[in-house]
Amino acid sequence: MEEIGTVTHYYGKIGVAIIELSGGLKVGDRIKIQSKSAEFEQGVDSMEVDHTSVTEAKKGDVIGLKVPQKTSEGAKVYRL
């Protein structure tokens, strides 16, 4: 398991986490999001950079990712 980012914001109404990447991420990867209050795994079906759909993001990118559960700022993101 490799840490690849941190949640910087969570939009509860639309269920989207904004993640600042410290490692690469691709559509099809499986990730785990872990905060003090919650922990869950999900596949990456789609993600956006600057409101544009992308299949791959690199270290330093800030992505928007639909998540199935509530998360919080500061939650760590791991690639499984």
Residue frames as qw, qx, qy, qz and C-alpha x, y, z in Angstrom:
[[0.000, 0.890, 0.455, 0.000, 0.00, 0.00, 0.00],
 [0.465, 0.093, 0.049, 0.879, 1.47, 3.33, -1.13],
 [0.004, 0.750, 0.371, -0.548, 0.37, 6.78, 0.07],
 [0.412, 0.321, 0.484, 0.702, -0.47, 8.84, -3.01],
 [0.022, -0.506, -0.214, -0.835, -2.33, 11.88, -1.71],
 [0.077, -0.282, -0.636, 0.714, -4.35, 13.85, 0.81],
 [0.013, 0.736, 0.633, 0.240, -7.97, 15.00, 0.73],
 [0.217, 0.029, -0.137, 0.966, -7.96, 18.81, 0.76],
 [0.416, 0.055, 0.128, -0.899, -11.73, 19.33, 0.49],
 [0.090, 0.250, 0.962, 0.059, -14.95, 17.31, 0.48],
 [0.379, -0.029, -0.175, -0.908, -18.18, 18.41, -1.22],
 [0.299, 0.081, 0.875, -0.373, -20.88, 16.53, 0.66],
 [0.599, 0.451, 0.225, -0.623, -23.83, 17.47, -1.58],
 [0.706, 0.544, -0.334, -0.309, -22.21, 15.95, -4.66],
 [0.935, -0.253, 0.243, 0.053, -20.01, 13.34, -2.91],
 [0.703, 0.606, -0.159, 0.336, -16.73, 14.54, -4.40],
 [0.664, -0.626, 0.079, 0.401, -13.33, 14.60, -2.71],
 [0.396, 0.874, -0.254, 0.122, -10.60, 16.97, -3.88],
 [0.894, -0.328, 0.139, 0.272, -7.25, 15.19, -3.58],
 [0.152, 0.884, -0.433, -0.091, -3.78, 16.66, -3.88],
 [0.985, 0.121, -0.097, 0.073, -1.60, 13.90, -5.31],
 [0.302, -0.774, 0.546, 0.110, 1.86, 13.02, -4.03],
 [0.382, -0.166, 0.865, 0.279, 1.99, 10.06, -6.45],
 [0.285, 0.101, -0.597, -0.743, 0.44, 9.00, -9.75],
 [0.493, 0.236, 0.713, -0.440, -3.10, 7.65, -10.15],
 [0.173, 0.080, -0.710, -0.678, -4.90, 6.04, -13.09],
 [0.764, 0.006, 0.003, -0.645, -8.48, 5.10, -13.88],
 [0.862, 0.094, -0.490, -0.091, -8.75, 1.42, -12.95],
 [0.269, 0.311, -0.708, 0.574, -6.56, 1.75, -9.83],
 [0.604, -0.594, -0.524, -0.084, -7.97, 0.69, -6.47],
 [0.142, 0.496, -0.368, 0.773, -7.56, 3.13, -3.58],
 [0.492, -0.541, -0.631, 0.260, -8.19, 3.36, 0.14],
 [0.037, -0.660, 0.060, -0.748, -9.20, 6.61, 1.83],
 [0.629, -0.374, -0.593, 0.336, -8.48, 6.73, 5.54],
 [0.090, -0.658, 0.148, -0.733, -9.34, 9.46, 8.05],
 [0.089, -0.212, 0.747, -0.624, -9.75, 9.47, 11.82],
 [0.576, 0.106, 0.429, -0.688, -13.49, 8.82, 11.49],
 [0.862, 0.365, 0.185, -0.299, -13.78, 6.63, 8.39],
 [0.208, -0.447, 0.784, 0.378, -11.96, 4.21, 6.14],
 [0.793, 0.405, 0.377, -0.257, -13.10, 2.75, 2.84],
 [0.375, -0.216, 0.694, 0.575, -11.83, 1.30, -0.43],
 [0.599, 0.659, 0.280, -0.358, -13.02, 2.00, -3.95],
 [0.649, 0.211, 0.466, 0.563, -12.05, 1.64, -7.57],
 [0.004, 0.540, -0.106, -0.835, -11.21, 4.74, -9.60],
 [0.538, 0.539, 0.641, 0.097, -13.84, 4.86, -12.39],
 [0.354, 0.742, 0.210, 0.529, -13.24, 8.47, -13.40],
 [0.442, -0.594, -0.198, 0.642, -11.49, 11.59, -12.16],
 [0.319, 0.881, 0.218, 0.272, -11.17, 15.21, -13.18],
 [0.499, -0.289, -0.035, 0.816, -8.38, 17.79, -13.26],
 [0.050, 0.273, -0.083, -0.957, -9.63, 21.38, -13.69],
 [0.617, 0.384, 0.347, -0.593, -13.16, 20.10, -14.53],
 [0.593, 0.490, -0.518, -0.375, -11.77, 18.01, -17.41],
 [0.961, -0.147, 0.193, -0.132, -12.08, 14.22, -17.34],
 [0.216, 0.689, -0.691, -0.041, -8.67, 12.49, -17.37],
 [0.947, -0.034, -0.307, -0.088, -7.55, 8.85, -17.33],
 [0.781, -0.063, -0.298, 0.546, -4.27, 9.53, -15.56],
 [0.162, -0.959, 0.058, -0.227, -2.97, 12.11, -13.06],
 [0.703, 0.270, -0.414, 0.511, 0.56, 12.69, -11.81],
 [0.522, -0.433, -0.393, 0.621, 2.28, 13.85, -8.64],
 [0.139, -0.189, -0.027, 0.972, 1.34, 17.47, -7.95],
 [0.247, -0.332, -0.570, -0.710, -2.04, 17.32, -9.72],
 [0.311, 0.091, 0.581, -0.747, -5.21, 18.19, -7.82],
 [0.223, -0.154, -0.840, -0.470, -8.05, 15.86, -8.80],
 [0.602, -0.091, 0.234, -0.758, -11.77, 15.63, -8.16],
 [0.261, 0.061, -0.958, -0.099, -12.98, 12.11, -7.39],
 [0.691, -0.337, -0.183, -0.613, -16.49, 10.83, -6.71],
 [0.108, 0.223, -0.892, 0.378, -16.48, 8.88, -3.42],
 [0.492, -0.372, -0.723, -0.313, -19.16, 6.55, -2.02],
 [0.551, -0.617, -0.494, 0.268, -18.82, 7.71, 1.60],
 [0.122, -0.980, 0.036, -0.152, -18.25, 10.92, 3.50],
 [0.773, 0.025, -0.216, 0.596, -14.62, 11.76, 4.09],
 [0.275, -0.930, -0.124, 0.211, -12.80, 14.67, 5.67],
 [0.334, 0.870, -0.306, 0.195, -10.03, 17.12, 4.94],
 [0.230, -0.677, 0.676, -0.180, -6.65, 15.65, 5.82],
 [0.928, -0.006, 0.344, -0.140, -7.70, 12.05, 5.04],
 [0.199, -0.523, 0.731, 0.390, -4.88, 10.03, 3.51],
 [0.834, 0.423, -0.042, -0.351, -5.26, 8.33, 0.13],
 [0.431, -0.427, 0.774, 0.183, -3.44, 5.06, -0.61],
 [0.668, 0.361, -0.483, -0.436, -3.12, 3.03, -3.81],
 [0.816, -0.248, 0.478, -0.211, -3.72, -0.67, -3.12]]
